[in-house]
Amino acid sequence: MERTEIMTDERLQRVLDFSRTRETPFQLILSDIIEEKFAELQEALPFTKIYYAVKANPAVDVLRLLDRLGSNFDVASIYELRRLQDLGISASRMSCGNTIKKYEHIKEFHAAGIDLFVTDSEGDLRNIAKAAPGSRVMVRLMAEGAQTADWPLSRKFGCSPDLAGDLLILARKLGLVPWGLSFHVGSQQRDITAWDSALSKVNYLFTWLKENEELELKCINMGGGFPATYREKTNTVQTYAEEIKRYLYEDYGDDLPEIFIEPGRSLVGDSGVLVSEIVLISRKSRTALERWVYQDCGRFGGLMETLGEAIHYPIFCERSGPTEQVVLAGPTCDSMDTLYEDYRYDLPLSLAVGDRLYWLSTGAYTSSYSAIEFNGFPPLETYVL
């Protein structure tokens, strides 16, 4: 059955050996893969500061590992902030990249020592000025690329270039430090030119603000978007990096501003294996051409990114032989808990109730999405090896 290049025989055997002693469903994280991915990003983009997107996988052992590796952290809420504080991680290594936040939460961020915020609206900017006076702010631009990202992040976040300029000018009037511009081209972005389009807008604003407002920005936050390894082919991180470096050097030469990236999926995605057990196999009629395969982990148990059948995870099972198309579904009594019906997987005809499925590259946006008690099921357990 399916494998990924990074899931070597040795790693797969570790997964299988560990899994046999655990009740499903659960997520298993291979920490050595995270170390490899972190080093890969550092080597490919050595001039960037890495701010791990905590929301991708907030497991304590994952955060401890990234802390040891020297990562910075992008926090989306005071709850992520508090978890990092409990681990003794300094707020000087954190930024708040969420543009939607309560006034009282901004106060808590500021009191903790965070002085770098991302915004995209006047209301939020004014709250930052009151609750976190003197802080550095970055304004998030709307970025193109929704059609080529597997998990788009358009419309809800960001603003137009003209409004971004207005907000940075207003930030200075409000006593804040206009620090730079931010964007996100969409998660699992397969079109590298999406960065070119976003960086062109950034360069225009950098130049316009300096020439017309004597406002010199210091930083570009390129967000995330680098890929994990799913069923669809993507370029390597090195290829992404070479193209992005070319865009940057064409605009700024050797005088680059400070550059941030906020990887989540590309750092931890390939490290994860979600292990589930088959609960039921059935057909909907005597002449049905496909089986329905129901497992004990579904959309509400961590596989939320199957919504719209957007992310296609590689699936490994220990059976072999002739295969047949299946519809994959979760265990809850909600029809929305159907994972893949139009996008089909082929699984062995010998598949049986009690067999396990190993969902590869599920280290990001799985356990952090799992529901607390839908249908009474507990949240997805995470183990880190």
PEWO-V8087 format. One record per pair of residues at least 12 apart in sequence whose C-alpha atoms are under 8 Angstrom apart, sorted by sequence separation. I is the first residue (numbers start at 0). J is the second residue. D is the distance in whole Angstrom. If there is no record, write none. Layout:
BEGIN
i=[I | I]
j=[J | J]
d=[D | D]
END
This chain:
BEGIN
i=[141 | 280 | 326 | 327 | 366 | 14 | 95 | 141 | 184 | 279 | 280 | 326 | 327 | 366 | 225 | 278 | 279 | 326 | 366 | 141 | 142 | 182 | 277 | 278 | 279 | 325 | 366 | 140 | 141 | 277 | 278 | 114 | 139 | 140 | 141 | 277 | 278 | 326 | 95 | 116 | 118 | 139 | 140 | 141 | 201 | 276 | 277 | 325 | 326 | 51 | 53 | 74 | 76 | 94 | 97 | 98 | 99 | 114 | 115 | 116 | 117 | 118 | 119 | 138 | 139 | 140 | 275 | 276 | 324 | 325 | 50 | 51 | 52 | 53 | 54 | 72 | 73 | 74 | 75 | 93 | 94 | 95 | 96 | 97 | 98 | 114 | 115 | 116 | 117 | 118 | 119 | 140 | 275 | 276 | 324 | 325 | 49 | 50 | 51 | 52 | 53 | 54 | 62 | 71 | 72 | 73 | 74 | 75 | 76 | 90 | 91 | 94 | 95 | 96 | 97 | 98 | 105 | 109 | 114 | 115 | 116 | 117 | 118 | 119 | 180 | 275 | 324 | 325 | 49 | 50 | 51 | 52 | 53 | 57 | 66 | 70 | 71 | 72 | 73 | 74 | 75 | 90 | 91 | 93 | 94 | 95 | 96 | 98 | 105 | 109 | 115 | 117 | 323 | 324 | 48 | 49 | 50 | 59 | 63 | 73 | 74 | 90 | 91 | 100 | 140 | 322 | 323 | 76 | 99 | 102 | 106 | 139 | 322 | 323 | 54 | 98 | 102 | 105 | 106 | 138 | 157 | 322 | 323 | 53 | 105 | 321 | 322 | 5 | 77 | 103 | 320 | 321 | 76 | 80 | 102 | 138 | 319 | 320 | 321 | 138 | 318 | 320 | 77 | 137 | 308 | 319 | 30 | 37 | 77 | 152 | 297 | 298 | 308 | 318 | 152 | 153 | 297 | 306 | 318 | 151 | 152 | 290 | 292 | 294 | 296 | 297 | 305 | 308 | 30 | 34 | 136 | 151 | 152 | 289 | 290 | 291 | 292 | 293 | 294 | 295 | 296 | 297 | 305 | 308 | 150 | 151 | 289 | 290 | 291 | 292 | 293 | 294 | 295 | 148 | 149 | 150 | 180 | 188 | 288 | 289 | 290 | 291 | 292 | 293 | 294 | 302 | 119 | 148 | 149 | 150 | 179 | 186 | 187 | 188 | 189 | 219 | 221 | 222 | 223 | 225 | 227 | 289 | 291 | 293 | 298 | 299 | 119 | 120 | 148 | 149 | 150 | 178 | 179 | 180 | 181 | 182 | 183 | 184 | 185 | 186 | 187 | 188 | 218 | 219 | 220 | 221 | 222 | 223 | 224 | 226 | 227 | 298 | 316 | 317 | 118 | 119 | 136 | 145 | 148 | 149 | 177 | 178 | 179 | 180 | 181 | 182 | 183 | 184 | 185 | 186 | 187 | 217 | 218 | 219 | 220 | 221 | 222 | 223 | 225 | 226 | 227 | 297 | 298 | 316 | 135 | 136 | 137 | 140 | 142 | 144 | 145 | 148 | 149 | 160 | 164 | 178 | 179 | 180 | 181 | 182 | 183 | 184 | 186 | 187 | 217 | 218 | 219 | 220 | 221 | 222 | 223 | 224 | 225 | 228 | 297 | 298 | 316 | 133 | 134 | 135 | 136 | 137 | 138 | 139 | 140 | 141 | 142 | 143 | 144 | 147 | 148 | 179 | 181 | 183 | 218 | 220 | 223 | 224 | 227 | 228 | 297 | 315 | 316 | 124 | 128 | 132 | 133 | 134 | 135 | 136 | 137 | 138 | 139 | 140 | 141 | 142 | 147 | 148 | 227 | 314 | 315 | 331 | 332 | 50 | 132 | 133 | 135 | 136 | 137 | 138 | 139 | 147 | 314 | 315 | 331 | 50 | 119 | 137 | 144 | 160 | 164 | 168 | 189 | 314 | 315 | 121 | 128 | 189 | 313 | 314 | 120 | 124 | 128 | 144 | 168 | 312 | 313 | 119 | 128 | 312 | 313 | 125 | 191 | 195 | 198 | 202 | 312 | 144 | 194 | 198 | 312 | 143 | 142 | 191 | 195 | 191 | 278 | 143 | 142 | 143 | 142 | 98 | 304 | 303 | 304 | 303 | 301 | 302 | 117 | 301 | 300 | 301 | 303 | 300 | 301 | 302 | 303 | 301 | 302 | 300 | 301 | 299 | 300 | 301 | 299 | 300 | 280 | 298 | 299 | 280 | 279 | 277 | 278 | 299 | 277 | 278 | 276 | 277 | 300 | 187 | 276 | 277 | 301 | 186 | 276 | 277 | 300 | 301 | 276 | 277 | 300 | 231 | 275 | 276 | 229 | 230 | 274 | 275 | 229 | 230 | 274 | 275 | 229 | 230 | 274 | 275 | 229 | 273 | 274 | 272 | 273 | 272 | 273 | 272 | 271 | 272 | 273 | 271 | 272 | 273 | 269 | 270 | 271 | 272 | 269 | 270 | 271 | 268 | 269 | 270 | 271 | 268 | 269 | 268 | 267 | 268 | 267 | 264 | 264 | 263 | 264 | 229 | 228 | 227 | 150 | 150 | 149 | 150 | 149 | 73 | 43 | 43 | 40 | 44 | 39 | 43 | 43 | 44 | 56 | 55 | 50 | 52 | 54 | 55 | 47 | 48 | 49 | 50 | 51 | 52 | 53 | 47 | 48 | 49 | 50 | 51 | 52 | 56 | 46 | 47 | 48 | 49 | 50 | 51 | 55 | 47 | 49 | 51 | 3 | 36 | 37 | 36 | 36 | 33 | 33 | 32 | 33 | 32 | 33 | 32 | 31 | 30 | 29 | 28 | 29 | 28 | 27 | 28 | 26 | 27 | 26 | 27 | 26 | 27 | 25 | 26 | 24 | 25 | 24 | 25 | 23 | 24 | 23 | 24 | 23 | 18 | 14 | 5 | 24 | 23 | 24 | 56 | 55 | 56 | 55 | 56 | 55 | 56 | 3 | 54 | 55 | 56 | 57 | 2 | 56 | 1 | 2 | 55 | 1 | 2 | 54 | 0 | 1 | 0 | 1 | 0 | 0 | 0 | 0 | 61 | 58 | 60 | 28 | 26 | 27 | 26 | 26 | 0 | 26 | 28 | 30 | 25 | 26 | 27 | 28 | 29 | 30 | 24 | 25 | 26 | 27 | 28 | 29 | 3 | 24 | 25 | 26 | 27 | 28 | 2 | 25 | 27]
j=[153 | 292 | 338 | 339 | 378 | 27 | 108 | 154 | 197 | 292 | 293 | 339 | 340 | 379 | 239 | 292 | 293 | 340 | 380 | 156 | 157 | 197 | 292 | 293 | 294 | 340 | 381 | 156 | 157 | 293 | 294 | 131 | 156 | 157 | 158 | 294 | 295 | 343 | 113 | 134 | 136 | 157 | 158 | 159 | 219 | 294 | 295 | 343 | 344 | 70 | 72 | 93 | 95 | 113 | 116 | 117 | 118 | 133 | 134 | 135 | 136 | 137 | 138 | 157 | 158 | 159 | 294 | 295 | 343 | 344 | 70 | 71 | 72 | 73 | 74 | 92 | 93 | 94 | 95 | 113 | 114 | 115 | 116 | 117 | 118 | 134 | 135 | 136 | 137 | 138 | 139 | 160 | 295 | 296 | 344 | 345 | 70 | 71 | 72 | 73 | 74 | 75 | 83 | 92 | 93 | 94 | 95 | 96 | 97 | 111 | 112 | 115 | 116 | 117 | 118 | 119 | 126 | 130 | 135 | 136 | 137 | 138 | 139 | 140 | 201 | 296 | 345 | 346 | 71 | 72 | 73 | 74 | 75 | 79 | 88 | 92 | 93 | 94 | 95 | 96 | 97 | 112 | 113 | 115 | 116 | 117 | 118 | 120 | 127 | 131 | 137 | 139 | 345 | 346 | 71 | 72 | 73 | 82 | 86 | 96 | 97 | 113 | 114 | 123 | 163 | 345 | 346 | 100 | 123 | 126 | 130 | 163 | 346 | 347 | 79 | 123 | 127 | 130 | 131 | 163 | 182 | 347 | 348 | 79 | 131 | 347 | 348 | 32 | 104 | 130 | 347 | 348 | 104 | 108 | 130 | 166 | 347 | 348 | 349 | 167 | 347 | 349 | 107 | 167 | 338 | 349 | 61 | 68 | 108 | 183 | 328 | 329 | 339 | 349 | 184 | 185 | 329 | 338 | 350 | 184 | 185 | 323 | 325 | 327 | 329 | 330 | 338 | 341 | 64 | 68 | 170 | 185 | 186 | 323 | 324 | 325 | 326 | 327 | 328 | 329 | 330 | 331 | 339 | 342 | 185 | 186 | 324 | 325 | 326 | 327 | 328 | 329 | 330 | 184 | 185 | 186 | 216 | 224 | 324 | 325 | 326 | 327 | 328 | 329 | 330 | 338 | 156 | 185 | 186 | 187 | 216 | 223 | 224 | 225 | 226 | 256 | 258 | 259 | 260 | 262 | 264 | 326 | 328 | 330 | 335 | 336 | 157 | 158 | 186 | 187 | 188 | 216 | 217 | 218 | 219 | 220 | 221 | 222 | 223 | 224 | 225 | 226 | 256 | 257 | 258 | 259 | 260 | 261 | 262 | 264 | 265 | 336 | 354 | 355 | 157 | 158 | 175 | 184 | 187 | 188 | 216 | 217 | 218 | 219 | 220 | 221 | 222 | 223 | 224 | 225 | 226 | 256 | 257 | 258 | 259 | 260 | 261 | 262 | 264 | 265 | 266 | 336 | 337 | 355 | 175 | 176 | 177 | 180 | 182 | 184 | 185 | 188 | 189 | 200 | 204 | 218 | 219 | 220 | 221 | 222 | 223 | 224 | 226 | 227 | 257 | 258 | 259 | 260 | 261 | 262 | 263 | 264 | 265 | 268 | 337 | 338 | 356 | 174 | 175 | 176 | 177 | 178 | 179 | 180 | 181 | 182 | 183 | 184 | 185 | 188 | 189 | 220 | 222 | 224 | 259 | 261 | 264 | 265 | 268 | 269 | 338 | 356 | 357 | 166 | 170 | 174 | 175 | 176 | 177 | 178 | 179 | 180 | 181 | 182 | 183 | 184 | 189 | 190 | 269 | 356 | 357 | 373 | 374 | 93 | 175 | 176 | 178 | 179 | 180 | 181 | 182 | 190 | 357 | 358 | 374 | 94 | 163 | 181 | 188 | 204 | 208 | 212 | 233 | 358 | 359 | 166 | 173 | 234 | 358 | 359 | 166 | 170 | 174 | 190 | 214 | 358 | 359 | 166 | 175 | 359 | 360 | 173 | 239 | 243 | 246 | 250 | 360 | 193 | 243 | 247 | 361 | 193 | 193 | 242 | 246 | 243 | 330 | 196 | 196 | 197 | 197 | 156 | 364 | 364 | 365 | 365 | 364 | 365 | 181 | 365 | 365 | 366 | 368 | 366 | 367 | 368 | 369 | 368 | 369 | 368 | 369 | 368 | 369 | 370 | 369 | 370 | 351 | 369 | 370 | 352 | 352 | 351 | 352 | 373 | 352 | 353 | 352 | 353 | 376 | 264 | 353 | 354 | 378 | 264 | 354 | 355 | 378 | 379 | 355 | 356 | 379 | 311 | 355 | 356 | 310 | 311 | 355 | 356 | 311 | 312 | 356 | 357 | 312 | 313 | 357 | 358 | 313 | 357 | 358 | 357 | 358 | 358 | 359 | 359 | 359 | 360 | 361 | 360 | 361 | 362 | 359 | 360 | 361 | 362 | 360 | 361 | 362 | 360 | 361 | 362 | 363 | 361 | 362 | 362 | 362 | 363 | 363 | 362 | 363 | 363 | 364 | 360 | 360 | 360 | 304 | 309 | 309 | 310 | 310 | 261 | 236 | 237 | 236 | 240 | 236 | 240 | 241 | 244 | 263 | 263 | 259 | 261 | 263 | 264 | 257 | 258 | 259 | 260 | 261 | 262 | 263 | 258 | 259 | 260 | 261 | 262 | 263 | 267 | 258 | 259 | 260 | 261 | 262 | 263 | 267 | 260 | 262 | 266 | 228 | 265 | 266 | 266 | 267 | 266 | 267 | 267 | 269 | 269 | 270 | 270 | 270 | 270 | 270 | 270 | 271 | 271 | 271 | 272 | 271 | 272 | 272 | 273 | 273 | 274 | 273 | 274 | 273 | 274 | 274 | 275 | 274 | 275 | 275 | 276 | 276 | 274 | 272 | 269 | 295 | 295 | 296 | 362 | 362 | 363 | 363 | 364 | 364 | 365 | 313 | 364 | 365 | 366 | 367 | 313 | 367 | 313 | 314 | 367 | 314 | 315 | 367 | 314 | 315 | 315 | 316 | 316 | 317 | 318 | 319 | 383 | 381 | 383 | 362 | 361 | 362 | 362 | 366 | 346 | 379 | 381 | 383 | 379 | 380 | 381 | 382 | 383 | 384 | 379 | 380 | 381 | 382 | 383 | 384 | 359 | 380 | 381 | 382 | 383 | 384 | 359 | 382 | 384]
d=[7 | 5 | 8 | 5 | 7 | 8 | 8 | 7 | 8 | 6 | 6 | 6 | 7 | 5 | 8 | 8 | 5 | 5 | 7 | 7 | 8 | 7 | 7 | 6 | 7 | 8 | 7 | 8 | 4 | 6 | 5 | 7 | 7 | 4 | 5 | 4 | 6 | 7 | 7 | 7 | 7 | 5 | 5 | 6 | 8 | 5 | 6 | 6 | 7 | 7 | 7 | 7 | 8 | 6 | 8 | 6 | 8 | 8 | 6 | 6 | 6 | 6 | 5 | 8 | 6 | 6 | 6 | 6 | 6 | 6 | 6 | 6 | 6 | 6 | 7 | 6 | 6 | 6 | 6 | 6 | 7 | 6 | 6 | 6 | 5 | 5 | 5 | 5 | 5 | 5 | 5 | 7 | 6 | 8 | 6 | 6 | 6 | 4 | 5 | 5 | 6 | 7 | 8 | 5 | 5 | 5 | 5 | 6 | 8 | 6 | 7 | 5 | 5 | 5 | 7 | 6 | 8 | 7 | 6 | 6 | 6 | 6 | 6 | 7 | 7 | 6 | 4 | 7 | 6 | 4 | 6 | 7 | 8 | 8 | 7 | 8 | 6 | 7 | 6 | 6 | 5 | 5 | 6 | 8 | 6 | 6 | 8 | 8 | 7 | 5 | 8 | 6 | 5 | 6 | 7 | 8 | 5 | 8 | 7 | 6 | 8 | 5 | 8 | 7 | 7 | 6 | 6 | 8 | 7 | 6 | 5 | 7 | 5 | 6 | 8 | 7 | 8 | 6 | 6 | 6 | 7 | 4 | 6 | 7 | 7 | 6 | 5 | 8 | 6 | 8 | 6 | 6 | 8 | 8 | 7 | 7 | 6 | 7 | 8 | 7 | 6 | 7 | 7 | 8 | 7 | 7 | 7 | 8 | 7 | 7 | 6 | 7 | 6 | 7 | 7 | 7 | 4 | 7 | 7 | 8 | 5 | 8 | 7 | 8 | 5 | 6 | 6 | 8 | 8 | 8 | 8 | 5 | 7 | 7 | 7 | 6 | 6 | 6 | 6 | 6 | 6 | 8 | 7 | 7 | 6 | 6 | 5 | 5 | 5 | 5 | 5 | 5 | 5 | 8 | 8 | 5 | 8 | 5 | 8 | 5 | 6 | 6 | 6 | 5 | 6 | 8 | 7 | 5 | 7 | 6 | 5 | 7 | 5 | 6 | 7 | 7 | 7 | 7 | 6 | 7 | 6 | 7 | 7 | 6 | 8 | 7 | 5 | 8 | 6 | 5 | 8 | 5 | 6 | 7 | 6 | 6 | 6 | 8 | 7 | 4 | 6 | 7 | 5 | 6 | 6 | 6 | 5 | 5 | 7 | 7 | 5 | 5 | 8 | 8 | 8 | 6 | 7 | 8 | 5 | 6 | 7 | 5 | 5 | 5 | 4 | 5 | 5 | 7 | 5 | 7 | 5 | 5 | 4 | 5 | 5 | 5 | 5 | 5 | 7 | 5 | 8 | 6 | 7 | 6 | 6 | 6 | 7 | 7 | 6 | 6 | 6 | 4 | 8 | 7 | 7 | 6 | 6 | 6 | 6 | 6 | 6 | 6 | 8 | 7 | 6 | 6 | 6 | 6 | 7 | 7 | 7 | 8 | 5 | 8 | 7 | 7 | 5 | 6 | 5 | 4 | 5 | 5 | 7 | 6 | 6 | 7 | 6 | 6 | 6 | 6 | 6 | 8 | 7 | 7 | 8 | 8 | 8 | 8 | 6 | 6 | 7 | 6 | 6 | 8 | 8 | 7 | 5 | 6 | 6 | 5 | 5 | 5 | 4 | 5 | 8 | 5 | 6 | 8 | 6 | 7 | 5 | 8 | 8 | 7 | 6 | 6 | 6 | 7 | 5 | 6 | 5 | 6 | 6 | 6 | 6 | 8 | 7 | 6 | 7 | 7 | 7 | 8 | 6 | 5 | 7 | 7 | 6 | 7 | 6 | 6 | 7 | 7 | 7 | 7 | 8 | 6 | 5 | 8 | 6 | 6 | 7 | 8 | 6 | 7 | 7 | 7 | 7 | 5 | 7 | 8 | 7 | 6 | 8 | 7 | 6 | 8 | 8 | 7 | 8 | 7 | 6 | 7 | 7 | 8 | 8 | 7 | 8 | 6 | 7 | 4 | 8 | 5 | 6 | 8 | 7 | 8 | 8 | 5 | 8 | 7 | 4 | 7 | 4 | 7 | 5 | 6 | 7 | 8 | 5 | 7 | 6 | 7 | 5 | 7 | 5 | 6 | 8 | 5 | 8 | 8 | 6 | 6 | 8 | 8 | 6 | 6 | 6 | 7 | 4 | 7 | 6 | 8 | 6 | 6 | 7 | 6 | 7 | 5 | 6 | 6 | 6 | 7 | 5 | 6 | 5 | 8 | 6 | 6 | 6 | 6 | 5 | 5 | 7 | 5 | 6 | 6 | 6 | 5 | 5 | 8 | 7 | 6 | 5 | 7 | 4 | 7 | 4 | 5 | 7 | 5 | 7 | 6 | 6 | 4 | 5 | 4 | 6 | 8 | 5 | 7 | 8 | 7 | 6 | 7 | 8 | 7 | 6 | 7 | 6 | 7 | 7 | 6 | 7 | 6 | 8 | 6 | 8 | 8 | 8 | 5 | 7 | 6 | 8 | 6 | 7 | 6 | 6 | 6 | 5 | 6 | 7 | 5 | 5 | 5 | 5 | 5 | 5 | 7 | 7 | 5 | 6 | 6 | 7 | 6 | 8 | 7 | 7 | 8 | 7 | 7 | 6 | 5 | 8 | 6 | 6 | 8 | 8 | 7 | 6 | 5 | 8 | 7 | 5 | 5 | 6 | 5 | 6 | 7 | 7 | 5 | 6 | 6 | 4 | 8 | 6 | 6 | 7 | 6 | 5 | 7 | 6 | 5 | 5 | 7 | 6 | 8 | 8 | 8 | 6 | 7 | 6 | 7 | 8 | 6 | 5 | 6 | 5 | 8 | 7 | 7 | 8 | 7 | 7 | 7 | 6 | 6 | 7 | 7 | 6 | 6 | 7 | 7 | 5 | 5 | 8 | 6 | 7 | 8 | 7 | 7 | 7 | 7 | 6 | 8 | 8 | 8 | 7 | 8 | 7 | 7 | 7 | 6 | 6 | 6 | 6 | 6 | 6 | 7 | 5 | 5 | 5 | 5 | 5 | 8 | 7 | 6 | 6 | 6 | 6 | 8 | 8 | 7]
END
